[in-house]
Amino acid sequence: MPPSTRTLPVSSELRWLLDHWQSDGRWPVPEAPRPTSGIVLIRDGTEGLEVFITRQLDARGVEDRNRWAFPTSSLRPGDVRKLPLAGWNSARCARALSIENKSRALHHFSAAARITFAATGILLAEDVDREVVAVPQTDWRTTRSRLFSNEVSWSQVLRDRDVKLRPDLCKPWLRWINTPTQLHRFDTTFFIATVPFGQEVDFLSPNETSGGWKRPSQVLEEVGDDPNSIGASARLIVESLSEVTTVGAAMAQVRNVHPLRPEIINDDGDWKVVIQTGKDPHSKGTLRDRAIAVGETDSDQSPGFLSFGGDDDDDDTLDEETEDS
């Protein structure tokens, strides 16, 4: 991806909304982006790096049907309330995300670990012996289902099992704030993580989404240029990982995690998503872009609104994946 401007087509759903608003002559007032975290599990395969990616059920009435994406979720109060923590503290998390709000930074890491456990059964934590958990979590399906249905908080799950969250096992990869013209806006920080030794992915979805391992090049070949098959942020992530040969190389990268803020333009009647990248988010960069990264959305708010539900005191529960273009 060139280190300047990237242009992508919009999805058919967003194109319909844009045409409707343009013909009506009234544009919606953009809502404040809601903070979310996403997880991209990676592993070394026989033919190179592989990612665990999900795909929505291809059926009438399913939002984002047949679309490739990565598990994402809102930030919930239970992600940090009485959170058992090991390794990095909140200040170290803030430095990794290039934001000054330490509580918000830890919240993002914790939400990413929660959605990893809920969706795939992978537990990014250490046990009482201060060793990374190395036991498959397939016997925890009931607990994971209770996370989906708001019956238990993430912090409570960790405390009940006498394990501590390890934020250092998640690596920030991309921060994406979707366009102001969309009905729902999200400020999503995507993390990558590898499957700890001894654990195995056991995919679980509350809405019949499928999931599996694929090489990034396979995903790009299957989606082609179709914006209805993959969102812009997921496409950028897959493209960036297609250039990485091993898990070690991915985890060793220094990522530029300043937020990407795409815009919508009308190019001779054709709607486009324009991403002013400034610097190439695929290459080594700086993690010190605080002036851009810290904004009005970095206050301590914890709305529950996205995938897999929220805690009992959250207001809304929507679908599994973020609509980003």
N, C-alpha and C positions, 0 to 999 in steps of 0.2 A: 504494500500500500504506500503511495507516495506521501512524503512528509508535509503535505500542504492541504489540499482540498480533495475530499472524496464525495462522489455523487452516486446515490443508489436509488432505484425505483421504489415507490411506495406500494404497500399492499392494496389489494382491491377494496378491502373494508375502509381503509383510511382514505383512499381516493374517492369513495362514495361520500364520505363525510365532508371532505374538502370541496367537492363539487356542490354539495347541498348548501354548505355555508356560503360559498362564493355566490351562488345564484340567489340566495336569500339576502345577501348584502350585510349580514350580521355575523360577526365572528365571536366565538365564545371567549369569556374571560379565562385565561389559563389558571388552573389550580396549582397550588404549591406542590412541588414534587414530593412524593412520600418515600421515605428511606426503606430500602430493601437490600437483601444480600442474596447472592447467587453462588452456586458451587459447581466447579468443573473438576470431576475426578479424572486423573490421568494415570496411565500405566505404560510400561514397556511391553510391546507386543513383538511377535516374531518378525513382523515387517516394519517395525517402527513404533512411534508413539501412538497411543490410542486414547480416546476420550470417552467418558460415559455420557451419552446424550439421550434425551427423551423425545418422544413423538406423540402428539395428541391423537386420540382416537379419530379415525376418518369416518365420521358419522354426522348426519344432519342434526343441527342443533348444538353441536359441540363448538365452543368458542376456540378460535385458533386451530381448527381441525387440521390434522395431518401436518402440523408444523413442528419442525425440529427446534429444540430449545434446551436450556439447562435448568435444573431445579432452582427456583427462587422463592423467597418468602419475606414477609414483612418483619420488621423488628417488633418483638413483643416484650412487654414488661417482665415476663418470667424468664427472659433470656439472661438478665443480669441481676435479678433480685436474689440476694444470698447465693451468688454464683461461686461454686468451688473452682478455684483457679490455680494453675501451675504454669511454670515457664514464664511467659511474658506477662507483664502487668498492663494496666490500661494506658500508661504513658508510652510504653513501647508500641502498643497497638496504634496509638495516635501518630507516632513517628512513621510507622509503616504505611499509614494511609495518608500522610501529609495533611492531617487536620489537627486543630488545636483542642478540639473537644474530646477529652479522654474517655468520657463516659460513652459518647456516641461511637467512638472507635471500637471500644470493647464490645459494644452492642452489635456492631456489624460482624465482628469475628464470631461472637457467640451464636448469632442467627445463622451464619454460614455453617457452623458446626452442627447446629440443630437440624437444618434442612438436610444436611449430609446424612445424619443418623436416621431421620424420619423417612427419607426417600430411598436410601441405599443400605441402611443398616451398618454403615461404617462409623465407628466411634473414634473421634479424634480427641482422645483423653489418655490420662495415665492412671494406673492403679495405685494401691496402697504401698507397693514396692517402688514407686516412682518410675515404673516402666510403662512404655506406651502399650495400651491394651492390645493384646495379640490373640484374642479369642473371637471366632466368628459370632456375630450377634443375631443369628437366625432365630434364637429362642426368645428374642425380645420383641417379636412382632406385635404382641398385645400392647406393650408399652408404646411402641411406635404408632400404633393405631390410636391410642389415647392422646398422643401428641396431635394427631390430625384432627381429632374431634374435640379438642380444647379441654380435655378432662384432667390434664396434668401439665405442669410447666416444665420447661427444659432444665432449669436449675434444680427442680425437685427430682427429676429423673437422675441427674448426676449425683445428687446427694443420697438418694435411695440406694444407688449402686456403689456408693463409696468410691467414686472416681472423680478426677479433676480435669476440667477443660484445658486443652493445650492449644492456645491460639497460634503458636509458632508453627503448627502443622498445616495452617492455611496460609497461602501466599496471595496477597492482593495482585490482581491481574489487570482489571479494567474497571473504570468507573464511568457509568453511562446515565445521562439524564435525558429522557426522551422528550420529544418535541412539544412545544406549548399548544399545538393544535389538536392534541389527542384528548379524548374524554377522561382518561386516567393517566396521571403523570407519575413517574417513578424515578427516584435517584438510586440506582442500583450499583453496588460494589460487587463485582464478581471476583471470586477467589479460585485458585487451583489448589488441589491437594492430591496426594498419592495414597493408595490403599496401604495402611500399615501391615507389616509382615504378620501373617497368621489370620488376618481378617479376609472376608469374602463379601462381595456385593450381593445383597439380597433385596432386589428392587421391590418397592411397595408404593402403590399409588391409590389415592382415594377416588380417582375418576377415570380409571381404565386407561391411563396413559401408559405407553410402552417405553422401555428403556433398554439400552445395550451399549456394548463397546464398539467403536468404529474408529478407523483412522481418519484424521481431519480431511485428508484428500478424498476419502470416500464420501464424506458428507458433502463436500463442495461439488463433487461430481454429480451426486444425486440431486442437489437443489438447483444447480445451474445458476441462472440469473433470476429465478422465480422468487419475488419478494413474499409470496404467499406461503412458501415452503420453509422459510427461516427468517427470523427477525434480524434487524441490522446489527444489534449488539452481539447476538449469537454468531452471526456471520464474521464479524471482526475477530471474535475470539477464536473461531475455528481456523480462520486464515492465519492468525498469528501463530497458532500451535502447529500448523502445517509446515512451518519453517523450522520447527524444533525437533531434533532427532531422538532425544531421550528424556526420561523423567529428570535425571540429574541436571541436564542442560536447562530444562524449564525452571526448576527450582532455584537454579543459580542465577537466573536473569535478574537484573535490576530494572524494574518496571517504572515507567512514567505513569503515575496514576492520577494525574490531573484530570478533572471531569471532561468528558466529551459532551458537548451540547449541540446536537444536530438541529438544523433548521429546515423548514419546508419552503420550497420555491416553486413557482409556476413557470416552466420553460416552454413557451409557445404552446400552452394548453396542456402540457404534460407535467404532472406533479413529481417532484424529486425531493429526496432527502439529501441535504448537503451537510457534510461533516467537516468543520474547520479544525483539522487535527493539530496544526501548529508544529508539533513534533510527532514523529512516527511512534505510535503506541506499541508497535511490534518490536522496537529495538531498545537497546539499553538507553536509559535516560536518567533524569533526576527525580528524587522523591521529595523535593524541597519546594514545590510550587504551592506554597500555602496561600498566597494572595488569591489564587484562582480557586483552590480547593475549599477554602473556608467561606461559607456564605450563609444566607439567612436560613437555609435548610439544615444547618448543623446545630440547631438547638436541641435540647433534650425533650423530644417528643417521641412517642412510641405508638403510632397508630397501627392497628392491625387491619390489613386490607387485602393481602395478596394470598399466595398459595398456602394450602394446607391449614387454613384457619388461623385463629389467634387465641390468646388466653381468654378467660371468661370475661375480663374487663375490656376486651377489644370490641370495636364496634361492628366491623364488617369482615366478611370472608368471601374472597373471590376465587379465581381459578389458579391453576398451578403455575402458569407461566406469564411473564410480563409481556404485554403487547408493546413493542418498541418501534414499529414502523408500519 
